[in-house]
Amino acid sequence: MIGAGLALGAACWGLARVSNLVLAPRTFLVLFTLAWLAYACGALVTAQLRGRVTVVVILTVSVLSRMLLLPAPPSLSTDVYRYVWDARVSSAGIDPYAYPAAASEVAGLRDTSIYPRLNHPTWRTVYPPVAQAFFRAVYRLAPDNVFAMKLALGLAELIALAALALLLRTLDMPLGRLTIYAWNPLLLVEIWGSGHLDALVLATVTTAALASARRRDGVAAILLGVGTLVKLYPAALLLLLPGRRRVSVYALFGAVVVAGTIAAGGFGRWPIAPMWRYVAGEYFNPGLVRTFVNEPLLALAATAAWMVVVASRGHAGSLAVRAVPMVAGVILLGANVFPWYVVWLVPFLAVTPSVPLIAFTGTVGFAYSFFLSEPWTIPVWARLVEVAPLAIAGAVKLR
């Protein structure tokens, strides 16, 4: 266990030492693979352990790995620069949804450190109201500071880690399963390396799962409402809350979404058009449906159908116990499977482990083979590596 933890830490140190991983994709893939192998060994050893020493080692390695990645400049994705830009626009008294960064109306806000790193500067922002409120809050404390934004998102992820520990205890599951979440290299890279907003989603869905496990479905619905105002997909979990008092639970969720929207300035502030442009315009690592038929609407329809099917399967248990099929389906059927979209699956894998899906959190990192060639594209071999754990599991199940 200690050896696996040291190997994971060494891999994180190596990743943090590379100033621009886009320019060193082979180095990234090698170090990420080594990190995942160390993670797999650690999870295999600790998953059934309950001792205090085990938990101390798990948490020590977790903190070390996170602190190694925190100072690293984001390079695999530059989304965090958009968070800072949106906050800068808001702080200047301008509606962040009104103009793309390249618009002349916001030309006076451009600089040489944030603006040049924005992806899609001609697109308007896609981030919902609570996300924007978070950006502004961090900006007030530390203006134009990417490190501060990463740190704030990292602290949100630590809330998820703490909630998961309480959730495992509530469900009387071994705390050794924390390794499945806390050492996961995909989560470490995407949250602590790249600084993705999905950290807030992790915090909301994990605390919602804890509330559901403690039979506080109203609290769970409120938290899922907040999560939906960060990114839309936590709404899928609302369908998994137990049937008791379902109408009131749905009403609470709706009230949170409506109240948050009104507080942000009304439904006109929802970036529906930019969101659709993002879904339809991006074609990076397409999901299952879009791989074969490049029609984003069909992918959305398949995702909605999957949600209904999973929700209609009347299995007993709290949200946490039932979440894996729902979350996995939403990810795999989506228009694009960006690696950071997968991280909200990871806490639920600690509750209901699935070897193929845990393996997928490693193989999806091969989407970054995108940077191996010019023009950027994911090679066929990398796509095959990505889906291999799921394809093998499916073939075995069909035997």
Contacts in CASP RR format, 6 or more apart in sequence:
PFRMAT RR
TARGET T0000
AUTHOR 0000-0000-0000
METHOD contacts of the structure
MODEL  1
MIGAGLALGAACWGLARVSNLVLAPRTFLVLFTLAWLAYACGALVTAQLR
GRVTVVVILTVSVLSRMLLLPAPPSLSTDVYRYVWDARVSSAGIDPYAYP
AAASEVAGLRDTSIYPRLNHPTWRTVYPPVAQAFFRAVYRLAPDNVFAMK
LALGLAELIALAALALLLRTLDMPLGRLTIYAWNPLLLVEIWGSGHLDAL
VLATVTTAALASARRRDGVAAILLGVGTLVKLYPAALLLLLPGRRRVSVY
ALFGAVVVAGTIAAGGFGRWPIAPMWRYVAGEYFNPGLVRTFVNEPLLAL
AATAAWMVVVASRGHAGSLAVRAVPMVAGVILLGANVFPWYVVWLVPFLA
VTPSVPLIAFTGTVGFAYSFFLSEPWTIPVWARLVEVAPLAIAGAVKLR
1 42 0 8 1.000
1 45 0 8 1.000
1 46 0 8 1.000
1 54 0 8 1.000
1 57 0 8 1.000
2 57 0 8 1.000
3 38 0 8 1.000
4 38 0 8 1.000
4 39 0 8 1.000
4 41 0 8 1.000
4 42 0 8 1.000
4 45 0 8 1.000
5 38 0 8 1.000
5 42 0 8 1.000
5 57 0 8 1.000
5 61 0 8 1.000
5 183 0 8 1.000
6 61 0 8 1.000
7 34 0 8 1.000
7 35 0 8 1.000
7 37 0 8 1.000
7 38 0 8 1.000
7 41 0 8 1.000
8 35 0 8 1.000
8 38 0 8 1.000
8 39 0 8 1.000
8 61 0 8 1.000
8 65 0 8 1.000
8 183 0 8 1.000
8 185 0 8 1.000
9 35 0 8 1.000
9 38 0 8 1.000
9 61 0 8 1.000
9 64 0 8 1.000
9 65 0 8 1.000
9 68 0 8 1.000
11 31 0 8 1.000
11 32 0 8 1.000
11 34 0 8 1.000
11 35 0 8 1.000
11 38 0 8 1.000
11 185 0 8 1.000
12 35 0 8 1.000
12 64 0 8 1.000
12 65 0 8 1.000
12 68 0 8 1.000
12 69 0 8 1.000
12 185 0 8 1.000
12 188 0 8 1.000
13 68 0 8 1.000
14 31 0 8 1.000
15 21 0 8 1.000
15 28 0 8 1.000
15 31 0 8 1.000
15 32 0 8 1.000
15 35 0 8 1.000
15 69 0 8 1.000
15 72 0 8 1.000
15 189 0 8 1.000
15 193 0 8 1.000
16 68 0 8 1.000
16 69 0 8 1.000
16 71 0 8 1.000
16 72 0 8 1.000
16 193 0 8 1.000
18 24 0 8 1.000
18 27 0 8 1.000
18 28 0 8 1.000
18 75 0 8 1.000
19 73 0 8 1.000
19 75 0 8 1.000
20 73 0 8 1.000
20 75 0 8 1.000
21 27 0 8 1.000
21 28 0 8 1.000
21 75 0 8 1.000
21 76 0 8 1.000
21 368 0 8 1.000
21 371 0 8 1.000
22 75 0 8 1.000
22 76 0 8 1.000
22 371 0 8 1.000
23 371 0 8 1.000
25 368 0 8 1.000
25 369 0 8 1.000
25 370 0 8 1.000
25 371 0 8 1.000
25 372 0 8 1.000
26 372 0 8 1.000
28 76 0 8 1.000
28 368 0 8 1.000
29 365 0 8 1.000
29 366 0 8 1.000
29 368 0 8 1.000
29 369 0 8 1.000
32 185 0 8 1.000
32 189 0 8 1.000
32 362 0 8 1.000
32 365 0 8 1.000
32 368 0 8 1.000
35 185 0 8 1.000
35 188 0 8 1.000
36 185 0 8 1.000
36 362 0 8 1.000
38 183 0 8 1.000
39 179 0 8 1.000
39 183 0 8 1.000
39 184 0 8 1.000
39 185 0 8 1.000
40 358 0 8 1.000
42 179 0 8 1.000
42 183 0 8 1.000
43 179 0 8 1.000
43 180 0 8 1.000
43 183 0 8 1.000
43 358 0 8 1.000
46 54 0 8 1.000
46 58 0 8 1.000
46 176 0 8 1.000
46 177 0 8 1.000
46 178 0 8 1.000
46 179 0 8 1.000
47 174 0 8 1.000
47 176 0 8 1.000
47 177 0 8 1.000
47 179 0 8 1.000
47 180 0 8 1.000
47 353 0 8 1.000
48 174 0 8 1.000
48 176 0 8 1.000
49 174 0 8 1.000
49 175 0 8 1.000
49 176 0 8 1.000
50 174 0 8 1.000
50 175 0 8 1.000
50 176 0 8 1.000
51 175 0 8 1.000
51 176 0 8 1.000
54 175 0 8 1.000
54 176 0 8 1.000
55 175 0 8 1.000
55 176 0 8 1.000
55 178 0 8 1.000
58 175 0 8 1.000
58 176 0 8 1.000
58 178 0 8 1.000
58 179 0 8 1.000
58 182 0 8 1.000
58 183 0 8 1.000
59 178 0 8 1.000
59 182 0 8 1.000
61 182 0 8 1.000
61 183 0 8 1.000
62 161 0 8 1.000
62 178 0 8 1.000
62 182 0 8 1.000
62 183 0 8 1.000
65 183 0 8 1.000
65 188 0 8 1.000
65 192 0 8 1.000
66 154 0 8 1.000
66 188 0 8 1.000
66 192 0 8 1.000
69 188 0 8 1.000
69 189 0 8 1.000
69 192 0 8 1.000
69 193 0 8 1.000
70 147 0 8 1.000
70 150 0 8 1.000
70 151 0 8 1.000
70 154 0 8 1.000
70 192 0 8 1.000
70 193 0 8 1.000
71 147 0 8 1.000
72 193 0 8 1.000
73 146 0 8 1.000
74 80 0 8 1.000
74 81 0 8 1.000
74 146 0 8 1.000
74 150 0 8 1.000
74 193 0 8 1.000
74 194 0 8 1.000
74 195 0 8 1.000
75 194 0 8 1.000
76 189 0 8 1.000
76 193 0 8 1.000
76 194 0 8 1.000
76 368 0 8 1.000
77 119 0 8 1.000
77 190 0 8 1.000
77 194 0 8 1.000
77 195 0 8 1.000
77 196 0 8 1.000
77 340 0 8 1.000
78 117 0 8 1.000
78 118 0 8 1.000
78 119 0 8 1.000
79 119 0 8 1.000
79 194 0 8 1.000
79 195 0 8 1.000
79 196 0 8 1.000
79 197 0 8 1.000
80 146 0 8 1.000
80 149 0 8 1.000
80 150 0 8 1.000
80 153 0 8 1.000
80 194 0 8 1.000
80 195 0 8 1.000
80 196 0 8 1.000
81 114 0 8 1.000
81 117 0 8 1.000
81 118 0 8 1.000
81 146 0 8 1.000
82 101 0 8 1.000
82 118 0 8 1.000
82 119 0 8 1.000
82 125 0 8 1.000
82 127 0 8 1.000
83 127 0 8 1.000
83 131 0 8 1.000
83 135 0 8 1.000
83 138 0 8 1.000
83 149 0 8 1.000
83 197 0 8 1.000
84 114 0 8 1.000
84 135 0 8 1.000
84 139 0 8 1.000
84 144 0 8 1.000
84 145 0 8 1.000
84 146 0 8 1.000
84 149 0 8 1.000
85 101 0 8 1.000
85 109 0 8 1.000
85 114 0 8 1.000
85 115 0 8 1.000
85 118 0 8 1.000
86 96 0 8 1.000
86 125 0 8 1.000
86 127 0 8 1.000
86 132 0 8 1.000
86 135 0 8 1.000
87 96 0 8 1.000
87 132 0 8 1.000
87 135 0 8 1.000
87 136 0 8 1.000
87 138 0 8 1.000
87 139 0 8 1.000
88 109 0 8 1.000
88 114 0 8 1.000
88 139 0 8 1.000
88 143 0 8 1.000
88 144 0 8 1.000
89 95 0 8 1.000
89 96 0 8 1.000
89 99 0 8 1.000
89 106 0 8 1.000
89 109 0 8 1.000
90 96 0 8 1.000
90 132 0 8 1.000
90 135 0 8 1.000
90 136 0 8 1.000
90 139 0 8 1.000
91 136 0 8 1.000
91 139 0 8 1.000
91 140 0 8 1.000
91 143 0 8 1.000
92 106 0 8 1.000
92 109 0 8 1.000
94 105 0 8 1.000
94 106 0 8 1.000
94 109 0 8 1.000
95 269 0 8 1.000
96 125 0 8 1.000
96 132 0 8 1.000
97 124 0 8 1.000
97 125 0 8 1.000
97 269 0 8 1.000
97 271 0 8 1.000
97 274 0 8 1.000
98 105 0 8 1.000
98 124 0 8 1.000
99 105 0 8 1.000
99 106 0 8 1.000
99 124 0 8 1.000
100 120 0 8 1.000
100 121 0 8 1.000
100 122 0 8 1.000
100 123 0 8 1.000
100 124 0 8 1.000
101 110 0 8 1.000
101 115 0 8 1.000
101 118 0 8 1.000
101 121 0 8 1.000
101 122 0 8 1.000
102 121 0 8 1.000
102 122 0 8 1.000
109 115 0 8 1.000
111 144 0 8 1.000
113 144 0 8 1.000
114 144 0 8 1.000
114 146 0 8 1.000
115 121 0 8 1.000
123 274 0 8 1.000
123 277 0 8 1.000
123 278 0 8 1.000
124 271 0 8 1.000
124 273 0 8 1.000
124 274 0 8 1.000
125 132 0 8 1.000
125 271 0 8 1.000
125 274 0 8 1.000
126 271 0 8 1.000
126 274 0 8 1.000
126 275 0 8 1.000
126 278 0 8 1.000
127 135 0 8 1.000
127 197 0 8 1.000
127 271 0 8 1.000
128 228 0 8 1.000
128 229 0 8 1.000
128 230 0 8 1.000
128 231 0 8 1.000
128 232 0 8 1.000
128 270 0 8 1.000
128 271 0 8 1.000
129 229 0 8 1.000
129 260 0 8 1.000
129 261 0 8 1.000
129 263 0 8 1.000
129 264 0 8 1.000
129 265 0 8 1.000
129 269 0 8 1.000
129 270 0 8 1.000
130 200 0 8 1.000
130 226 0 8 1.000
130 227 0 8 1.000
130 229 0 8 1.000
130 230 0 8 1.000
130 260 0 8 1.000
131 197 0 8 1.000
131 200 0 8 1.000
131 229 0 8 1.000
131 230 0 8 1.000
131 231 0 8 1.000
132 264 0 8 1.000
133 264 0 8 1.000
134 152 0 8 1.000
134 197 0 8 1.000
134 200 0 8 1.000
134 230 0 8 1.000
135 149 0 8 1.000
137 152 0 8 1.000
138 145 0 8 1.000
138 148 0 8 1.000
138 149 0 8 1.000
138 152 0 8 1.000
141 148 0 8 1.000
142 148 0 8 1.000
142 149 0 8 1.000
149 195 0 8 1.000
150 192 0 8 1.000
150 193 0 8 1.000
150 195 0 8 1.000
153 191 0 8 1.000
153 195 0 8 1.000
153 196 0 8 1.000
153 197 0 8 1.000
153 199 0 8 1.000
153 200 0 8 1.000
154 191 0 8 1.000
154 192 0 8 1.000
154 195 0 8 1.000
154 199 0 8 1.000
156 199 0 8 1.000
156 200 0 8 1.000
156 202 0 8 1.000
156 203 0 8 1.000
157 187 0 8 1.000
157 191 0 8 1.000
157 192 0 8 1.000
157 199 0 8 1.000
157 202 0 8 1.000
157 203 0 8 1.000
159 203 0 8 1.000
159 206 0 8 1.000
159 207 0 8 1.000
160 181 0 8 1.000
160 199 0 8 1.000
160 202 0 8 1.000
160 203 0 8 1.000
160 205 0 8 1.000
160 206 0 8 1.000
160 207 0 8 1.000
160 347 0 8 1.000
161 178 0 8 1.000
161 181 0 8 1.000
161 182 0 8 1.000
163 203 0 8 1.000
163 206 0 8 1.000
163 207 0 8 1.000
163 209 0 8 1.000
163 210 0 8 1.000
164 178 0 8 1.000
164 181 0 8 1.000
164 206 0 8 1.000
164 210 0 8 1.000
164 347 0 8 1.000
164 350 0 8 1.000
165 175 0 8 1.000
165 178 0 8 1.000
166 210 0 8 1.000
167 206 0 8 1.000
167 209 0 8 1.000
167 210 0 8 1.000
167 213 0 8 1.000
167 320 0 8 1.000
167 347 0 8 1.000
167 351 0 8 1.000
168 174 0 8 1.000
168 175 0 8 1.000
168 176 0 8 1.000
168 177 0 8 1.000
168 178 0 8 1.000
168 350 0 8 1.000
168 351 0 8 1.000
169 175 0 8 1.000
170 210 0 8 1.000
170 213 0 8 1.000
170 214 0 8 1.000
171 213 0 8 1.000
171 318 0 8 1.000
171 320 0 8 1.000
171 321 0 8 1.000
171 351 0 8 1.000
173 351 0 8 1.000
177 350 0 8 1.000
177 351 0 8 1.000
177 353 0 8 1.000
178 350 0 8 1.000
180 346 0 8 1.000
180 349 0 8 1.000
180 350 0 8 1.000
180 353 0 8 1.000
180 358 0 8 1.000
181 187 0 8 1.000
181 346 0 8 1.000
181 347 0 8 1.000
181 349 0 8 1.000
181 350 0 8 1.000
184 343 0 8 1.000
184 346 0 8 1.000
184 361 0 8 1.000
185 361 0 8 1.000
185 362 0 8 1.000
186 339 0 8 1.000
186 342 0 8 1.000
186 343 0 8 1.000
186 346 0 8 1.000
186 361 0 8 1.000
186 362 0 8 1.000
186 364 0 8 1.000
186 365 0 8 1.000
187 202 0 8 1.000
187 343 0 8 1.000
187 346 0 8 1.000
187 361 0 8 1.000
189 339 0 8 1.000
190 196 0 8 1.000
190 198 0 8 1.000
190 339 0 8 1.000
190 340 0 8 1.000
190 343 0 8 1.000
191 198 0 8 1.000
191 199 0 8 1.000
191 202 0 8 1.000
191 340 0 8 1.000
191 343 0 8 1.000
194 340 0 8 1.000
196 340 0 8 1.000
196 343 0 8 1.000
197 230 0 8 1.000
197 231 0 8 1.000
198 231 0 8 1.000
198 340 0 8 1.000
198 341 0 8 1.000
198 343 0 8 1.000
198 344 0 8 1.000
200 227 0 8 1.000
200 230 0 8 1.000
200 231 0 8 1.000
201 227 0 8 1.000
201 230 0 8 1.000
201 231 0 8 1.000
201 233 0 8 1.000
201 234 0 8 1.000
201 344 0 8 1.000
202 343 0 8 1.000
202 344 0 8 1.000
202 346 0 8 1.000
202 347 0 8 1.000
204 223 0 8 1.000
204 224 0 8 1.000
204 225 0 8 1.000
204 226 0 8 1.000
204 227 0 8 1.000
204 230 0 8 1.000
204 234 0 8 1.000
205 223 0 8 1.000
205 224 0 8 1.000
205 227 0 8 1.000
205 234 0 8 1.000
205 237 0 8 1.000
205 323 0 8 1.000
205 344 0 8 1.000
205 347 0 8 1.000
206 347 0 8 1.000
207 223 0 8 1.000
208 219 0 8 1.000
208 220 0 8 1.000
208 221 0 8 1.000
208 223 0 8 1.000
208 224 0 8 1.000
208 234 0 8 1.000
208 237 0 8 1.000
208 319 0 8 1.000
209 220 0 8 1.000
209 237 0 8 1.000
209 318 0 8 1.000
209 319 0 8 1.000
209 320 0 8 1.000
209 323 0 8 1.000
209 347 0 8 1.000
209 348 0 8 1.000
209 351 0 8 1.000
210 320 0 8 1.000
211 217 0 8 1.000
211 218 0 8 1.000
211 219 0 8 1.000
211 220 0 8 1.000
211 223 0 8 1.000
212 220 0 8 1.000
212 241 0 8 1.000
212 242 0 8 1.000
212 318 0 8 1.000
212 319 0 8 1.000
212 320 0 8 1.000
213 318 0 8 1.000
213 319 0 8 1.000
213 320 0 8 1.000
215 318 0 8 1.000
217 241 0 8 1.000
217 242 0 8 1.000
217 244 0 8 1.000
217 245 0 8 1.000
217 249 0 8 1.000
218 245 0 8 1.000
218 248 0 8 1.000
218 249 0 8 1.000
218 252 0 8 1.000
220 241 0 8 1.000
220 249 0 8 1.000
220 319 0 8 1.000
221 238 0 8 1.000
221 241 0 8 1.000
221 249 0 8 1.000
221 250 0 8 1.000
221 252 0 8 1.000
221 253 0 8 1.000
221 256 0 8 1.000
222 252 0 8 1.000
222 253 0 8 1.000
222 256 0 8 1.000
224 234 0 8 1.000
224 235 0 8 1.000
224 237 0 8 1.000
224 238 0 8 1.000
224 253 0 8 1.000
225 234 0 8 1.000
225 235 0 8 1.000
225 238 0 8 1.000
225 253 0 8 1.000
225 254 0 8 1.000
225 256 0 8 1.000
225 257 0 8 1.000
226 256 0 8 1.000
227 234 0 8 1.000
228 234 0 8 1.000
228 235 0 8 1.000
228 253 0 8 1.000
228 257 0 8 1.000
229 256 0 8 1.000
229 257 0 8 1.000
229 260 0 8 1.000
229 261 0 8 1.000
232 275 0 8 1.000
233 330 0 8 1.000
233 344 0 8 1.000
234 344 0 8 1.000
235 253 0 8 1.000
236 307 0 8 1.000
236 326 0 8 1.000
236 327 0 8 1.000
236 330 0 8 1.000
237 319 0 8 1.000
237 323 0 8 1.000
237 326 0 8 1.000
237 327 0 8 1.000
238 249 0 8 1.000
238 250 0 8 1.000
238 253 0 8 1.000
239 307 0 8 1.000
239 308 0 8 1.000
239 310 0 8 1.000
239 311 0 8 1.000
239 326 0 8 1.000
240 310 0 8 1.000
240 311 0 8 1.000
240 319 0 8 1.000
240 322 0 8 1.000
240 323 0 8 1.000
240 326 0 8 1.000
241 249 0 8 1.000
241 319 0 8 1.000
242 317 0 8 1.000
242 318 0 8 1.000
261 267 0 8 1.000
261 269 0 8 1.000
261 270 0 8 1.000
279 296 0 8 1.000
279 300 0 8 1.000
279 335 0 8 1.000
279 336 0 8 1.000
280 296 0 8 1.000
280 335 0 8 1.000
281 296 0 8 1.000
282 335 0 8 1.000
282 336 0 8 1.000
283 290 0 8 1.000
283 294 0 8 1.000
283 336 0 8 1.000
284 336 0 8 1.000
284 338 0 8 1.000
284 367 0 8 1.000
284 370 0 8 1.000
284 378 0 8 1.000
285 336 0 8 1.000
285 337 0 8 1.000
285 338 0 8 1.000
285 339 0 8 1.000
285 364 0 8 1.000
285 367 0 8 1.000
285 370 0 8 1.000
285 378 0 8 1.000
285 383 0 8 1.000
285 386 0 8 1.000
286 294 0 8 1.000
286 299 0 8 1.000
286 335 0 8 1.000
286 336 0 8 1.000
286 337 0 8 1.000
287 299 0 8 1.000
287 332 0 8 1.000
287 333 0 8 1.000
287 334 0 8 1.000
287 335 0 8 1.000
287 336 0 8 1.000
287 337 0 8 1.000
288 302 0 8 1.000
288 332 0 8 1.000
288 333 0 8 1.000
288 334 0 8 1.000
289 295 0 8 1.000
289 298 0 8 1.000
289 299 0 8 1.000
289 302 0 8 1.000
289 333 0 8 1.000
289 334 0 8 1.000
290 296 0 8 1.000
290 298 0 8 1.000
290 299 0 8 1.000
290 334 0 8 1.000
290 335 0 8 1.000
290 336 0 8 1.000
296 335 0 8 1.000
299 333 0 8 1.000
299 334 0 8 1.000
299 335 0 8 1.000
300 334 0 8 1.000
300 335 0 8 1.000
302 333 0 8 1.000
302 334 0 8 1.000
303 329 0 8 1.000
303 330 0 8 1.000
303 333 0 8 1.000
303 334 0 8 1.000
306 326 0 8 1.000
306 329 0 8 1.000
306 330 0 8 1.000
306 333 0 8 1.000
307 326 0 8 1.000
307 330 0 8 1.000
310 322 0 8 1.000
310 325 0 8 1.000
310 326 0 8 1.000
310 329 0 8 1.000
311 326 0 8 1.000
315 322 0 8 1.000
320 348 0 8 1.000
320 351 0 8 1.000
320 352 0 8 1.000
321 351 0 8 1.000
321 352 0 8 1.000
323 348 0 8 1.000
323 351 0 8 1.000
323 352 0 8 1.000
324 345 0 8 1.000
324 348 0 8 1.000
324 349 0 8 1.000
324 351 0 8 1.000
324 352 0 8 1.000
324 354 0 8 1.000
324 357 0 8 1.000
327 344 0 8 1.000
327 345 0 8 1.000
327 348 0 8 1.000
328 345 0 8 1.000
328 354 0 8 1.000
328 357 0 8 1.000
331 337 0 8 1.000
331 341 0 8 1.000
331 342 0 8 1.000
331 345 0 8 1.000
332 390 0 8 1.000
337 364 0 8 1.000
337 367 0 8 1.000
338 367 0 8 1.000
339 364 0 8 1.000
339 365 0 8 1.000
339 367 0 8 1.000
339 368 0 8 1.000
342 360 0 8 1.000
342 361 0 8 1.000
342 364 0 8 1.000
343 361 0 8 1.000
345 357 0 8 1.000
345 361 0 8 1.000
346 361 0 8 1.000
349 357 0 8 1.000
349 358 0 8 1.000
349 361 0 8 1.000
355 389 0 8 1.000
355 393 0 8 1.000
356 389 0 8 1.000
356 390 0 8 1.000
356 392 0 8 1.000
356 393 0 8 1.000
356 394 0 8 1.000
357 389 0 8 1.000
357 390 0 8 1.000
359 389 0 8 1.000
360 386 0 8 1.000
360 389 0 8 1.000
360 390 0 8 1.000
363 385 0 8 1.000
363 386 0 8 1.000
363 387 0 8 1.000
363 388 0 8 1.000
363 389 0 8 1.000
364 386 0 8 1.000
365 386 0 8 1.000
366 378 0 8 1.000
366 382 0 8 1.000
366 385 0 8 1.000
366 386 0 8 1.000
367 378 0 8 1.000
367 382 0 8 1.000
367 386 0 8 1.000
369 378 0 8 1.000
369 379 0 8 1.000
369 382 0 8 1.000
370 376 0 8 1.000
370 377 0 8 1.000
370 378 0 8 1.000
372 379 0 8 1.000
373 379 0 8 1.000
END
